[in-house]
Structures are given as structure tokens and as C-alpha cells.
Amino acid sequence: MNQGELERLMALNYAVGNALKGKKPKDPGFEYAETLAGKLFQHALTAYALWTQNTRLEIPGIDPVNFVDWSSIEVLARSCIETYIACHYVFLKPSTADEADFRYNAWMLAGFVRRESFPIVTQKGQQQIVSDARTNERHRRKIKRTVTFGNLPANLQKAVLRGLTWHPGVTMSEMADTVFGPKWGRALYAVMSSHAHADGLSAVQIKQAVVEGAMPKLAAIAMTEIGVILAHMTASYSRKFVAAGKAYRGHPDRGLNDLYANLANYAPKLIGDHADLLRNSTARSGEPTMSQ
């Protein structure tokens, strides 16, 4: 991906999101769908800054810092894809109202159950725990009333009610296939996760990238991943909300967005080239872009 293409995708995403400004769609989950869309856009902006401006710092007592922080861009890419997956799964893609109720309440429950384990050090914290417990029980009651929940195997029902999962029967890695395709989705998500968790693979890749001078190349790959995710969010958002769809259909860069949103189908070799580069951490000549 080149800089100009990413800027056009970001501008379109901004236009589609702003088409709903001041409007209140009837969908009860709109405010959180909007919040997740904004979260993804902010991550993309930060990644863009790291990519185009490098990491430039002057701190007293430390030599001036100036490098392409591609590993942090990969961490942001992971957050981007997880944000899109949550928004798409919970708000944009449920096939029925029953499924939407189940997914929303399971998603909320999984988040708030986690907060129950936080240490309590103040009276306000104790009050919040009591409030959260009531909220969680309300989510559980709503979950149990859905047909979707009733159709789950007993073990998955138990996991949902304990807040252990909000996407029973499917992993985040599997859902990454919806963005990058079944051949590369899980592999690219694994690379993003590697840099978030700082495992051995990330250490080897970072060292090799420095030795081989491949940081700019790997940063461009990470930005392509973010561009694909952003395109998916823009397209999905425009299908869900009427005003967003109108803005999307009338935008001159709709074709570019459609291309990136369907990259796994239109140009699977491009995603494959990116996966190969990440696997080998080796610099190659020529930056792969949609213009090639």
C-alpha cells in the first residue's frame, strides 16, 4: 500500500462515519458501534503517524531517536482487526434480532465480568462491584431468554454465562478469515498477536528487520493490513446505516475501498506476498501496492 491510497481510504472512512453525525438510528446498539468505529479510526491515525513521521524523539540524556516503529504498527493492526471483528460480529452482521440481543449481551457480560476480578481499594470501588454484579445478572437473564443461547451446546452456554467468551464456537483467529481470507487470515492475525505478546518470533523478526534494513518494508505491510481492515469497516458500516450508505455510494473513492475490502478475493497473491515477507523478515525490491 502506498501513502496516497491509505489517505484516501481514511478520508472515505471519515466521511462515512460523519454521515451519521447528529442522527440517532433506531438500532439500540448504534452508540457502541459508533464508538468502535471511532476506536478503529483513531488506531489507524496513530499507525499512519508512526509510518509517515517515524518515531522521532529527543529526550535529555538519550541519543536522538528516529526509526520506523513497524512492530508497534503491527500491535495497532491487531487492535484494529479485533475492534472491527467485535463491531461486525456484535452490531453489523447479526442475522436476526434474537441473535443481535444474544451477541450484545454476551459481549457486554464478558467485559464486565473481567472487571469483577480487579482489586478493590476504595469504598467507591466496592460500590461499583455491587453495581456491576447487578448489571451482569441482567445481561445473563437477557442472554438466557434468546433462542440463540438455547441452541448452544451446554459447555458453550456455561462459558458464555461465566463471561469467558462472547463469540462461542468461533475463535478470533477464525474470524480474521473474514478480513484476509481463509488462507492468510489466521497467519496474519498470529503475526499481529506475536508483536502484542512479545514472543520469540517477534524478537527474531525485530532483530532481523534491523540487520537487513527491512523496517520500512515491514511497516508498509502492516499499513496494508490496517488499510484492508479500515476498508472492511467502511463497507460494513455503509451497509448497516442508511445515511452512511448514501455517503459511501456517492464517494469518488468507493471503488478503491471495494478493492481493498475484497483484497483476499481480488489479489490473494498480494496478501500472500505480505505473509511471505513477515515469515521471512527479508527485504525485497519494490513495494507491493495496488497500482502494481
Protein Blocks (a to p, Z undefined) as FASTA:
>chain_A
ZZklmmmmmmmmmmmmmmmgoiacfblklmmmmmmmmmmmmmmmmmmmmmmnopadddeh
iacdddddfklmmmmmmmmmmmmmmmmmmmmmocbfklmmmmmmmmmmmmmmmmmmpccf
bfklmmmmmmmmmmmmmmmmmmmmpmklmmpcfklmmmmmnopaccghiafklmmmmmno
pklmmmmmmmmmmmmnopaklmmmmmmmmmnopmmmmmmmmmmmmmmmmmmmmmmmmmmp
mklmmmmmmpcklmmmmmmmmmmmmmmmlmmmmmmmmmnopacehiadfkZZ
